[in-house]
Amino acid sequence: MIKLLTNTQFETVGQFDSDDNNWTIEEALLAIDLSPWEINIGKQQLPFGKYISHFASGPMIEFGELNEKALSVNFDVEDSFDLTTAIYFSDRTNNTHNKHGWVISFETSDAMPLSAGISYLSNLANSDRHLLIDINNGTANKIHGLSGYIFWRNGITELSLECVAALNAYNTLDQNFNRPAALNIEFNQVITPTLDYSLRLEGSRKLLNEPARKAGIGLNYRFNKYTVFSIEFLREKYDKPTNPINEHTHEAINSLHGQLSAAF
């Protein structure tokens, strides 16, 4: 982050993927603070969904995440709630009329014990997961998305419930996968200043290549403020018949994940 003027700064976030040995720029934006207004210009995380999680592996609701070139405007009302609107440009579709979209989000302050938010996205086909892909050379329709969450914090304990859903069917996909939705519930509690544990329960409907239900437990140990080791056990349950292009053909799968994260 580089501070340019009193109320202006440039922010950038990069990510390295060891699987393909590649760096990607997640965010590169100019932020202008005109309190109570804030204007962001550039590549940024769009305000659709909160995606609350303490697990190393992301929840299924992340199929709605959107990171694009955009202009966003945020209005903060006395630290009580935020109203954010954004317009963006996407190159994730060959369909010309689907390249542009907009988002609107309303959130209460997360400084309160109980907070909540709701957001609307004009086209889920632009999401980072690219699950809703144009496959018929420009004949696909727009998929409107809705996201909402409730978050409760009480000292060392947190509880969150969040869902993301398509509001209409995607006309180029099979009817079994053309209107996806997912729900994530997580409980987190701090055991010591360096150790916490989490419980997760997830569900999905018509979500390509994802289980119908998932549950698990995770532990996070902080060596210091820069390094965290995470380990988690997850059980996935697939309904029959499974997606014919899904590599997971078993009815149930158990998995154990470990991850060492470092931040600089």
Backbone torsions as a table, in degrees:
resi	resn	phi	psi	omega
1	MET	NA	128.9	-179.9
2	ILE	-119.4	124.5	179.6
3	LYS	-87.3	120.7	-176.7
4	LEU	-93.8	-52.3	178.1
5	LEU	-131.4	-178.4	-178.2
6	THR	-56.3	-40.1	-176.3
7	ASN	-117.0	17.8	-177.4
8	THR	-133.3	136.4	177.4
9	GLN	-149.2	154.8	177.9
10	PHE	-108.0	129.6	-178.1
11	GLU	-121.5	139.6	175.4
12	THR	-141.6	141.8	179.4
13	VAL	-133.0	124.6	178.0
14	GLY	-113.2	158.6	179.5
15	GLN	-139.9	134.3	177.9
16	PHE	-105.8	126.9	178.9
17	ASP	-105.6	112.8	-177.6
18	SER	-70.5	-20.1	-178.6
19	ASP	-66.3	-42.9	179.5
20	ASP	-113.7	10.7	176.3
21	ASN	52.3	51.9	-172.3
22	ASN	-138.2	139.2	173.7
23	TRP	-93.5	139.1	173.9
24	THR	-129.4	148.3	176.5
25	ILE	-93.3	111.7	-179.5
26	GLU	-79.1	-40.3	-179.8
27	GLU	-142.3	141.0	173.3
28	ALA	-154.6	96.4	-170.3
29	LEU	-142.2	156.2	173.4
30	LEU	-100.5	121.1	-178.4
31	ALA	-108.9	125.9	-179.4
32	ILE	-117.1	117.9	-177.9
33	ASP	-98.1	112.4	177.6
34	LEU	-124.3	55.5	-171.6
35	SER	-37.6	128.2	10.3
36	PRO	-87.6	11.6	179.3
37	TRP	-98.1	149.9	171.2
38	GLU	-139.5	132.4	-178.5
39	ILE	-117.0	129.0	177.9
40	ASN	-120.1	130.5	-178.6
41	ILE	-127.6	125.4	178.8
42	GLY	130.7	-168.2	179.0
43	LYS	-74.5	127.7	-172.6
44	GLN	-156.5	163.4	174.0
45	GLN	-77.0	118.8	-178.1
46	LEU	-75.5	148.3	-173.0
47	PRO	-79.8	52.3	176.0
48	PHE	-113.2	105.5	-177.9
49	GLY	88.2	152.8	179.1
50	LYS	-104.1	-33.7	176.7
51	TYR	55.9	54.5	-179.4
52	ILE	-74.3	126.5	178.5
53	SER	-165.5	145.0	173.8
54	HIS	-109.2	5.4	179.5
55	PHE	-87.6	152.5	176.6
56	ALA	-67.8	-40.0	177.3
57	SER	-87.9	136.2	-176.6
58	GLY	-71.3	153.0	177.8
59	PRO	-74.6	162.9	-177.8
60	MET	-64.4	-23.7	179.2
61	ILE	-62.9	-13.4	-179.5
62	GLU	-67.3	-4.0	176.0
63	PHE	-62.9	-14.6	179.0
64	GLY	-94.1	-3.3	-178.3
65	GLU	-60.7	141.9	-177.2
66	LEU	-140.4	120.3	178.5
67	ASN	-125.6	108.9	-173.0
68	GLU	-145.7	170.6	171.9
69	LYS	-70.6	124.2	-170.9
70	ALA	-155.4	164.8	168.4
71	LEU	-119.0	118.4	-179.3
72	SER	-122.9	146.7	179.2
73	VAL	-128.8	125.3	-178.7
74	ASN	-115.6	136.7	177.1
75	PHE	-121.0	116.0	-177.1
76	ASP	-104.2	116.9	-177.5
77	VAL	-96.2	95.9	173.5
78	GLU	48.6	40.2	179.5
79	ASP	57.8	21.7	179.6
80	SER	-100.6	-41.6	175.7
81	PHE	-155.0	158.4	179.4
82	ASP	-118.5	136.8	171.6
83	LEU	-119.1	120.9	-176.9
84	THR	-126.0	134.1	172.8
85	THR	-126.4	150.0	-179.0
86	ALA	-151.4	146.8	169.3
87	ILE	-118.3	142.1	-174.8
88	TYR	-138.6	164.4	174.5
89	PHE	-121.6	131.6	-177.9
90	SER	-123.0	141.9	174.1
91	ASP	-109.5	22.0	-177.7
92	ARG	-87.2	3.7	-178.5
93	THR	-139.0	147.0	175.4
94	ASN	-84.8	-7.9	-177.4
95	ASN	-85.1	114.0	-172.4
96	THR	-57.0	-43.1	-176.1
97	HIS	-74.7	-6.8	177.5
98	ASN	-100.2	3.7	-177.3
99	LYS	-76.8	-23.8	-180.0
100	HIS	-109.8	147.3	179.1
101	GLY	-157.8	-178.8	-179.9
102	TRP	-147.9	159.7	-178.2
103	VAL	-136.9	145.0	170.4
104	ILE	-135.7	137.8	-174.6
105	SER	-139.6	140.7	176.0
106	PHE	-129.0	125.7	-179.0
107	GLU	-136.5	141.0	170.0
108	THR	-83.7	165.4	-176.1
109	SER	-66.7	132.0	178.0
110	ASP	-80.9	3.6	173.9
111	ALA	-76.7	-18.0	179.1
112	MET	-82.6	155.7	178.1
113	PRO	-57.9	-37.9	178.9
114	LEU	-119.1	123.5	178.7
115	SER	-132.9	163.2	-176.9
116	ALA	-154.9	163.0	178.1
117	GLY	-158.7	157.3	177.0
118	ILE	-144.2	142.3	-178.9
119	SER	-145.2	154.6	-178.5
120	TYR	-128.1	136.5	178.9
121	LEU	-122.3	134.0	-174.6
122	SER	-73.0	-23.5	-178.9
123	ASN	-155.4	104.5	178.1
124	LEU	-67.4	-15.5	179.1
125	ALA	-64.4	-16.7	179.7
126	ASN	-89.1	0.3	-173.2
127	SER	-62.7	156.5	-177.6
128	ASP	-60.7	-33.3	-178.2
129	ARG	-69.1	-20.8	175.8
130	HIS	56.4	34.8	178.1
131	LEU	-73.9	-33.3	-177.6
132	LEU	-98.9	78.6	-170.9
133	ILE	-96.4	143.8	174.1
134	ASP	-69.4	124.0	-178.0
135	ILE	-122.7	-1.2	-177.7
136	ASN	-122.3	35.9	173.8
137	ASN	52.8	52.6	171.3
138	GLY	95.7	13.1	-179.6
139	THR	-98.4	-1.4	-175.0
140	ALA	-74.4	148.7	177.0
141	ASN	-92.6	170.3	175.6
142	LYS	-81.3	144.0	178.9
143	ILE	-112.9	111.9	179.2
144	HIS	-78.5	137.7	-177.1
145	GLY	-120.1	147.3	177.7
146	LEU	-130.6	136.1	178.9
147	SER	-133.4	145.9	177.5
148	GLY	-152.7	151.7	178.4
149	TYR	-147.8	157.3	170.6
150	ILE	-130.8	132.5	-176.1
151	PHE	-132.3	129.8	180.0
152	TRP	-125.3	131.8	178.0
153	ARG	-130.4	134.8	177.7
154	ASN	-140.7	89.8	-178.1
155	GLY	66.5	-111.0	-176.0
156	ILE	-93.2	5.5	-175.6
157	THR	-119.0	137.7	177.5
158	GLU	-132.5	145.7	175.4
159	LEU	-140.3	130.1	-179.1
160	SER	-134.8	147.4	173.7
161	LEU	-134.1	126.6	-177.0
162	GLU	-144.1	142.7	178.0
163	CYS	-137.5	151.8	175.3
164	VAL	-134.9	133.3	-176.2
165	ALA	-147.8	146.1	170.0
166	ALA	-81.3	138.0	-176.7
167	LEU	-91.2	-14.2	177.3
168	ASN	-145.3	167.2	-174.6
169	ALA	-84.2	146.5	177.8
170	TYR	-89.0	117.2	-166.3
171	ASN	-76.7	-6.5	179.1
172	THR	-102.2	-0.1	-179.5
173	LEU	-108.0	158.6	175.3
174	ASP	-56.3	144.7	-176.1
175	GLN	-62.3	-18.8	177.7
176	ASN	-76.1	-14.3	-174.9
177	PHE	-137.7	23.3	-171.9
178	ASN	-99.8	-0.7	178.4
179	ARG	-144.6	73.3	-171.3
180	PRO	-72.9	153.4	175.1
181	ALA	-154.3	149.6	178.9
182	ALA	-148.4	152.4	-178.8
183	LEU	-132.5	138.6	178.1
184	ASN	-132.3	128.5	175.7
185	ILE	-122.1	127.9	179.9
186	GLU	-134.6	142.9	174.7
187	PHE	-121.5	131.9	-179.8
188	ASN	-133.3	139.4	177.7
189	GLN	-141.4	136.7	177.8
190	VAL	-82.5	128.6	178.1
191	ILE	-93.4	-49.8	174.9
192	THR	-135.7	171.9	177.7
193	PRO	-57.8	-19.7	-178.6
194	THR	-112.2	-4.4	-174.3
195	LEU	-134.7	133.7	173.7
196	ASP	-142.2	160.9	176.9
197	TYR	-129.6	156.9	-178.2
198	SER	-137.5	149.8	172.4
199	LEU	-119.4	140.4	-178.3
200	ARG	-131.8	140.1	172.0
201	LEU	-134.9	124.3	-177.1
202	GLU	-127.6	157.0	172.8
203	GLY	-146.9	151.8	177.7
204	SER	-143.7	158.5	177.5
205	ARG	-138.7	128.1	178.1
206	LYS	54.3	33.9	179.6
207	LEU	-102.4	114.4	-173.7
208	LEU	-56.4	129.4	175.1
209	ASN	64.4	21.9	178.8
210	GLU	-124.7	151.0	179.8
211	PRO	-70.6	159.9	176.8
212	ALA	-74.2	-31.0	179.5
213	ARG	-143.0	147.6	178.1
214	LYS	-148.5	138.7	178.3
215	ALA	-142.6	151.7	-179.7
216	GLY	-172.3	176.0	177.6
217	ILE	-133.8	143.6	-179.1
218	GLY	-138.6	152.6	176.4
219	LEU	-125.4	139.8	176.5
220	ASN	-125.2	125.4	178.0
221	TYR	-118.6	125.2	-178.4
222	ARG	-99.6	113.3	175.6
223	PHE	-69.8	-38.9	176.0
224	ASN	-160.4	-172.4	-176.3
225	LYS	-71.6	-8.0	-178.8
226	TYR	-106.2	-22.3	-170.3
227	THR	-126.9	131.0	-179.2
228	VAL	-133.5	134.0	172.0
229	PHE	-107.3	129.7	-178.2
230	SER	-123.5	140.5	173.8
231	ILE	-137.7	140.3	-175.9
232	GLU	-149.4	147.9	174.3
233	PHE	-115.5	130.1	-178.5
234	LEU	-130.4	142.3	174.1
235	ARG	-120.6	123.1	-178.6
236	GLU	-108.4	137.8	-179.3
237	LYS	-121.5	122.3	-179.7
238	TYR	-105.7	134.4	175.2
239	ASP	-80.1	152.1	174.2
240	LYS	-101.7	142.3	-0.9
241	PRO	-77.5	146.6	178.9
242	THR	-79.6	163.3	176.4
243	ASN	-58.6	125.5	-176.8
244	PRO	-62.8	-22.3	178.0
245	ILE	-100.5	8.9	179.1
246	ASN	-85.9	128.7	-179.8
247	GLU	-69.1	-19.4	179.9
248	HIS	-86.6	103.5	-178.3
249	THR	-103.7	-4.7	178.9
250	HIS	-79.1	153.5	178.7
251	GLU	-71.4	-32.9	179.8
252	ALA	-143.0	144.1	-179.5
253	ILE	-134.2	132.3	172.8
254	ASN	-105.9	139.8	-179.1
255	SER	-142.9	150.7	177.7
256	LEU	-126.4	125.5	-176.9
257	HIS	-122.3	142.6	172.5
258	GLY	-130.6	145.0	-178.2
259	GLN	-150.8	135.1	173.8
260	LEU	-109.9	119.1	-176.4
261	SER	-113.7	138.4	176.8
262	ALA	-130.4	135.9	178.7
263	ALA	-120.1	143.4	-178.9
264	PHE	-126.1	NA	NA
